[in-house]
Amino acid sequence: MNRVPTGRLFRTGSGSDLELKRTFRAPIDDVWASVTEPERTARWFGPWEGDAAPGRTIKVRMVFEEQEPWSDMLIDACEAPRRLAVSTKDDSGHWRMELLLSEEDGVTTLRLVHHLETEDGIGELGAGWEYYLDMLVAARDGSPQPAFDDYYPAMKPYFEGLRTTSA
């Protein structure tokens, strides 16, 4: 299937923000539950365990990655149902991300913002986030899960091109 990348890159004072959006014809509280409740995150990203509160660390199992690794994820902020900020450090580096939700006329918009310290690897990151957000869409509407091969390496040039076209 031919997938179209949607991500945008914005330069900030401390790096760059990679932003991707999806919209859902659903109340904000329902979409919030899809991105915060472990039994629902398991359907598109992976389950998590622990005491989820700002300043606390949870363990997230990446069930759609090779070897299904567990990762520690710090909850930097949780402002239900509008903002979840998390960070993690692993072999790939230090990642800071936010999920920002808004609702208007029964349509909820979810913005995933990955705060990048460097734009190295943006081709892989962008394709990966497109895949995971489409996994969320599929989990919510009951459609078949997408195949990662439809995203990577096909989307890599698009995201790498953002490095030179973003201002």
C-alpha positions, 0 to 999 in steps of 0.5 A, spaced: 500 500 500 502 506 498 502 511 504 503 518 504 508 521 509 504 527 513 510 529 518 513 536 519 519 539 522 520 545 525 526 548 528 526 551 535 531 554 540 533 548 543 533 543 536 527 541 532 520 538 533 518 533 528 510 533 528 505 528 526 497 529 526 491 524 526 484 526 527 479 522 530 471 522 529 471 521 537 471 525 543 477 527 546 476 522 553 476 516 548 482 518 544 486 520 551 484 513 553 487 510 547 494 513 548 494 512 556 490 506 558 495 500 558 490 495 555 489 500 549 496 502 548 497 494 547 493 494 541 498 499 537 504 501 541 505 496 547 503 495 554 506 499 560 506 497 567 508 501 573 505 507 577 503 512 571 504 519 574 508 526 573 515 524 575 515 517 575 518 512 570 513 506 567 516 500 563 513 500 556 514 493 552 515 495 544 511 489 542 511 491 534 519 492 535 524 486 534 525 482 540 519 486 543 524 490 548 522 493 554 524 500 555 523 505 561 519 511 560 519 517 564 512 521 565 514 528 564 507 531 564 500 529 564 494 533 563 488 529 562 486 529 557 490 534 553 497 533 554 502 527 555 509 528 555 514 523 556 522 522 555 526 516 555 534 514 554 536 508 551 541 505 546 538 510 541 539 516 545 535 521 549 528 522 546 523 527 549 515 526 546 509 530 547 502 527 545 497 533 544 490 533 544 484 538 542 477 537 540 472 541 536 465 539 533 466 531 535 473 531 532 479 530 536 486 532 533 492 528 536 499 531 535 505 527 536 511 532 537 518 529 538 523 534 540 529 532 537 536 534 539 539 532 532 536 531 526 540 525 525 536 519 523 530 523 522 528 518 516 527 512 520 524 516 526 519 519 521 517 513 518 516 509 525 512 515 528 507 514 521 507 507 522 505 507 529 500 513 529 497 509 523 497 503 528 493 507 533 488 509 527 487 501 525 486 499 533 481 504 534 477 503 527 478 495 527 481 496 520 487 491 519 494 493 522 499 496 517 505 493 515 512 497 517 515 495 510 509 500 507 513 506 511 520 504 511 524 505 507 519 508 502 518 514 507 525 515 509 527 520 503 521 525 505 523 525 512 530 526 510 528 532 505 525 536 511 532 537 514 533 542 508 526 544 507 524 546 514 526 553 516 
